[in-house]
Amino acid sequence: MIPSSHKQRISITVDAQLLESIDRLTDNRSQVVETALRLWYQQQIEEQLRQSYQQQTPQQQQFDDDWSEFAQTQLEEINSDSSSHHPHE
């Protein structure tokens, strides 16, 4: 959580019925708005990544898929190697 000294006060306008519904669920409107903004921001980043990927040529997509599969395999091998070694036994 970001310390309050790094927060900025804003003023927003929202639908009255939506606000009433939120108030029935929580007494911390600021936390709800901050959580909603974080989710919105995450969705925007994911959409930008999706669009970037879709604009790639099929060869670029295949390279990325192959690289991802290779990296996953390497991580799995590293994890299985580290879990099979017990130096203190």
Backbone as numpy.savetxt, mean C-alpha at the origin, in Angstrom:
# Nx Ny Nz CAx CAy CAz Cx Cy Cz
2.74 6.00 13.21 1.89 7.18 13.21 2.77 8.41 13.21
2.41 9.39 12.46 3.16 10.64 12.36 2.86 11.49 13.59
3.90 12.04 14.24 3.65 12.90 15.40 2.79 14.10 15.01
2.00 14.61 15.98 1.08 15.69 15.67 1.79 16.94 15.18
3.06 17.13 15.53 3.79 18.31 15.07 4.00 18.28 13.55
3.84 17.13 12.94 4.01 17.00 11.50 2.66 16.98 10.77
1.63 17.28 11.47 0.30 17.28 10.87 -0.10 18.69 10.51
-0.97 18.80 9.53 -1.44 20.10 9.09 -2.95 20.15 9.15
-3.48 21.20 9.69 -4.91 21.37 9.80 -5.45 21.80 8.43
-6.57 21.17 8.02 -7.25 21.53 6.77 -8.73 21.69 7.04
-9.40 22.27 6.09 -10.85 22.41 6.18 -11.43 21.73 4.95
-12.41 20.85 5.17 -13.01 20.13 4.04 -14.53 20.23 4.13
-15.18 20.00 3.02 -16.63 19.96 2.97 -17.05 18.56 2.53
-17.94 17.92 3.30 -18.40 16.57 2.97 -19.91 16.51 3.08
-20.47 15.49 2.50 -21.90 15.23 2.56 -22.34 15.07 4.01
-23.40 15.77 4.41 -23.86 15.77 5.80 -24.27 14.37 6.26
-24.96 13.61 5.42 -25.39 12.26 5.81 -24.18 11.34 6.00
-23.18 11.49 5.13 -21.97 10.69 5.27 -21.29 11.01 6.60
-21.21 12.29 6.93 -20.58 12.69 8.18 -21.34 12.16 9.38
-22.65 12.19 9.33 -23.46 11.62 10.42 -23.18 10.13 10.58
-23.09 9.43 9.48 -22.80 7.99 9.53 -21.43 7.73 10.14
-20.46 8.53 9.76 -19.10 8.38 10.31 -19.10 8.67 11.80
-19.82 9.73 12.20 -19.87 10.09 13.62 -20.51 9.00 14.47
-21.40 8.20 13.89 -22.00 7.09 14.63 -20.98 5.98 14.89
-19.94 5.93 14.06 -18.94 4.87 14.19 -17.69 5.29 14.96
-17.40 6.57 14.98 -16.17 7.03 15.63 -16.33 8.45 16.13
-15.50 8.79 17.09 -15.48 10.18 17.54 -14.22 10.90 17.07
-13.49 10.25 16.16 -12.24 10.83 15.66 -12.33 11.04 14.15
-12.98 12.10 13.75 -13.13 12.41 12.33 -11.78 12.55 11.63
-10.84 13.19 12.30 -9.53 13.42 11.69 -8.86 12.10 11.30
-8.95 11.11 12.18 -8.34 9.80 11.88 -9.02 9.14 10.69
-10.34 9.29 10.62 -11.09 8.72 9.49 -10.65 9.37 8.18
-10.56 10.69 8.18 -10.15 11.41 6.97 -8.73 11.03 6.59
-7.83 10.98 7.57 -6.44 10.62 7.28 -6.34 9.21 6.72
-7.07 8.27 7.31 -7.07 6.89 6.80 -7.62 6.84 5.38
-8.69 7.57 5.13 -9.28 7.60 3.79 -8.31 8.19 2.78
-7.61 9.25 3.17 -6.63 9.85 2.25 -5.47 8.91 1.97
-5.02 8.17 2.98 -3.95 7.18 2.77 -4.40 6.09 1.80
-5.62 5.60 1.97 -6.16 4.57 1.07 -6.29 5.10 -0.35
-6.79 6.33 -0.49 -6.92 6.95 -1.80 -5.55 7.09 -2.46
-4.57 7.55 -1.70 -3.22 7.72 -2.23 -2.64 6.38 -2.69
-2.82 5.35 -1.89 -2.34 4.01 -2.25 -2.99 3.54 -3.55
-4.29 3.77 -3.70 -4.99 3.37 -4.92 -4.45 4.13 -6.13
-4.12 5.40 -5.98 -3.59 6.18 -7.08 -2.23 5.65 -7.53
-1.38 5.31 -6.57 -0.07 4.74 -6.89 -0.23 3.40 -7.60
-1.12 2.56 -7.10 -1.35 1.26 -7.72 -1.88 1.42 -9.14
-2.76 2.39 -9.36 -3.30 2.64 -10.70 -2.22 3.13 -11.64
-1.34 3.99 -11.16 -0.23 4.46 -11.99 0.69 3.30 -12.36
0.97 2.43 -11.42 1.80 1.26 -11.71 1.12 0.34 -12.73
-0.19 0.14 -12.55 -0.95 -0.71 -13.46 -0.91 -0.13 -14.88
-1.13 1.18 -15.00 -1.10 1.82 -16.31 0.28 1.74 -16.94
1.30 1.93 -16.13 2.67 1.85 -16.62 2.95 0.45 -17.15
2.53 -0.56 -16.41 2.74 -1.94 -16.82 1.98 -2.25 -18.12
0.74 -1.77 -18.22 -0.07 -2.03 -19.40 0.47 -1.34 -20.65
1.24 -0.27 -20.47 1.81 0.44 -21.61 3.11 -0.19 -22.10
3.61 -1.17 -21.36 4.83 -1.85 -21.77 4.56 -2.75 -22.98
5.61 -2.99 -23.72 5.51 -3.95 -24.82 5.38 -5.35 -24.22
4.87 -6.31 -24.99 4.80 -7.68 -24.47 6.18 -8.21 -24.05
7.23 -7.81 -24.73 8.58 -8.25 -24.37 8.99 -7.69 -23.01
8.67 -6.41 -22.77 8.99 -5.81 -21.48 8.19 -6.49 -20.36
6.93 -6.78 -20.62 6.11 -7.45 -19.63 6.66 -8.84 -19.33
7.07 -9.56 -20.35 7.63 -10.90 -20.14 8.91 -10.83 -19.34
9.77 -9.85 -19.65 11.01 -9.68 -18.89 10.70 -9.43 -17.42
9.75 -8.52 -17.14 9.37 -8.23 -15.77 8.80 -9.46 -15.06
7.97 -10.22 -15.78 7.39 -11.43 -15.20 8.49 -12.45 -14.89
9.42 -12.63 -15.82 10.52 -13.57 -15.61 11.40 -13.13 -14.44
11.71 -11.84 -14.38 12.54 -11.32 -13.30 11.85 -11.49 -11.95
10.57 -11.23 -11.90 9.80 -11.38 -10.67 9.80 -12.84 -10.21
9.60 -13.75 -11.15 9.61 -15.17 -10.81 10.98 -15.60 -10.30
12.04 -15.14 -10.96 13.40 -15.46 -10.53 13.65 -14.93 -9.12
13.27 -13.67 -8.87 13.49 -13.07 -7.55 12.72 -13.83 -6.48
11.51 -14.22 -6.77 10.70 -14.98 -5.81 11.35 -16.32 -5.50
11.84 -16.99 -6.52 12.52 -18.27 -6.33 13.75 -18.11 -5.46
14.53 -17.06 -5.72 15.74 -16.82 -4.93 15.39 -16.55 -3.46
14.36 -15.76 -3.23 13.94 -15.48 -1.85 13.48 -16.75 -1.14
12.75 -17.57 -1.85 12.29 -18.83 -1.24 13.48 -19.72 -0.89
14.48 -19.77 -1.78 15.68 -20.58 -1.49 16.44 -20.03 -0.30
16.58 -18.72 -0.24 17.29 -18.10 0.89 16.55 -18.40 2.18
15.22 -18.26 2.16 14.44 -18.52 3.37 14.51 -19.97 3.78
14.48 -20.90 2.82 14.55 -22.31 3.18 15.94 -22.68 3.67
16.99 -22.07 3.10 18.36 -22.32 3.58 18.55 -21.81 4.99
18.05 -20.61 5.28 18.24 -20.04 6.61 17.42 -20.77 7.67
16.28 -21.31 7.29 15.47 -22.02 8.27 15.97 -23.44 8.50
16.75 -23.98 7.57 17.25 -25.35 7.74 18.56 -25.37 8.53
19.22 -24.23 8.66 20.46 -24.15 9.44 20.15 -23.68 10.84
20.54 -24.48 11.81 20.33 -24.13 13.21 21.69 -24.18 13.90
22.47 -23.08 13.87 23.84 -23.10 14.40 23.93 -23.33 15.90
22.87 -23.10 16.63 22.92 -23.25 18.07 22.42 -24.59 18.56
22.22 -25.53 17.69 21.71 -26.85 18.10 22.84 -27.79 18.38
